[in-house]
Amino acid sequence: FPMRSSKYLHNPLISGTLLLTVAGFLTKIIGFFYRIFLSRVFQDEGLGIIGLIAPVSMLVHSICSAGLQNAITKYVAASKEHESESCSYLFSGIAISLSLTVILSVCIFTNADTIAAVLIHESRTAPLLRILALSFPMASVHTCLNGYFYGWQKAGIPSWSIIIEQCFRVLSVYLLFRIYLLRGITMPLSGAAIGLFAGECASAVFSSFMLWIQTLNKKFSTDSALFSFSKCLELTKLAFPLSLNRICLSLFATVETFQLPKQLMASGLNSAQALSIYGVFSGMAFPLIMFPCALTGSAATLLLPSISQAQAKGNTNQIKKAAFMTIILCFLLGFGCMFFLLTFANVIGSLLFQSQEASAQIRALSFACPFLYLSGMLSSILHGLGKTGITFLFSLISIVIRLFFVMYIVPLLGMNGYFYGILCSQICLDFLLIVALRHNIIYN
C-alpha cells in the first residue's frame, strides 16, 4: 500500500492537483476572511459597487490571456523534450498578450469616467477602473507564465503564485485601512482596487523569477528563437476559439452584472437595496458556494495537458476513464456540498457574515452545486481533445438562458429569479457537455 501511494503521489496529475487544491483552499480561506473584513469596512452596498468592476477585469482577461494560457499549456506539454521550443511558445504568447493588454489598459484608464457612467451606471466605479487598468499587464504576464508551468506539469509554482497574490492583496488593503484609520479617515473604495494591483504585481514578479531560476544555466537550441511569428500563429489558431468563447461569455456576463441591480430595482427595490443584495451575492454567498472549486478547478487545469498527451498517444481508454471518474466524483462532491449547505446555511450566514440575506442566498444557491462543479471539469476534457468550438457553443447557450432570467424573471421574482436562472443554465450546460463527450470519446 505505501508503494502504491508513493506511485500515485508521484503522478503529475495527482500531485499537481493536490498542490493546486491546497493553494486554492488556502487562498479561499484567506479570501473569506478578507471578504468579511471588506463587508465590515464598506458594508453591503460598497461590496456591490466593488463587484461591478469584476466583469471589466474578466472581459480584459478573456481578450488578452485566457485562451492563450490554455494554448501555451497545450503546446508546451507537447514540446517538453525541446525546452527552447517551449520557451519560444511562452514568449510568443506573452508578446501577443501584452500587446492586447496595453491597448485595452490605455483605453480603460483614459475613458474610466465614461465607462462608469454610461456602461456600469455607477460613477463611483471610475477610480477603481483606473487602478484596475494598471494591473492588467502584470496579470497577463502572470497568466502566460502559469500556462507554461502547467504545460511542464510543475503546479507548485502557480500554486505559490496564487498564495502570494492573495497575501499581497490582503496585506496591502489592510495596511491602507490602518493608515486611513490612524488619520481618522474612512478608506475609499479604491483601496480594494489597490489591493488587486499589488497582488498582480507580486505574483507576476514571483513567476518571472521562478522562470529565470528554471532556465538558469540551461543551454538552448539555436533552432528556436524566443519570439516566432509561426508560433504566434499556432497559438492564435488554438487560442482564438477559446478566447472567443471567453469574450462572448464575458460580454454576456458583463451585461448580466450591470443589468442585475437594474432589474432588481424593477422588482420594487431602491438603488441602495439592489446594490446591497448584489453585494451579498457577489461578496459573500457565491464565493462560498464556489469554495469547492479549489479542488475541481485544480484538477481541470491539469486535466488539459494530460488529456492532450493521451490523445497524442491514441490512448482512448485513459480519456474514457478520466471522463467517467470526473462525472462521478464531481456529482459526489456537488451533492455532498448541497446537503451540507442546506443544513447549515443559517449557521454559516450568521457566523461568517452576520447576514440573514447571506443565509437565504446560500440556501438557494446550494441546489446548483452538483452542476456548477461538473461543468468546468467536462469543459477541460473537451478542450484537451481540441473541441473548443463545442464548449463555446454550449457555454453561450447556458449564459443566454441565465441572461433571459435576469431580464424577464428577476423583475417578477426578485433575486430568486436569478437563482432559478443559474440552476437551469447549469443543468442545460452539463447535459450538453456530457452528450458531446459521449459522442467524441465513445464513437470516435
Secondary structure, DSSP 8 states (H G I E B T S, - for coil): -HHHHHHHHTSHHHHHHHHHHHHHHHHHHHHHHHHHHHHHHHHHHHHHHHHTTHHHHHHHHIIIIIHHHHHHHHHHHHTTT-HHHHHHHHHHHHHHHHHHHHHHHHHHHHTHHHIIIIIIS-GGGHHHHHHHHHHHHHHHHHHHHHHHHHHTT-THHHHHHHHHHHHHHHHHHHHHHHHHHHTT----THHHHHHHHHHHHHHHHHHHHHHHHHHTT----TTS-SS-HHHHHHHHHHHHHHHHHHHHHHHHHHHHHHHHHHHHHHTT--HHHHHHHHHHIIIIIHHHHTTTHHHHHHHHHHHHHHHHHHHHTT-HHHHHHHHHHHHHHHHHHHHHHHHHHHHHHHHHIIIII--HHHHHHHHHHGGGHHHHHHHHHHHHHHHHTT-HHHHHHHHHHHHHHHHHIIIIIHHHHTHHHHHHHHHHHHHHHHHHHHHHHIIIII--
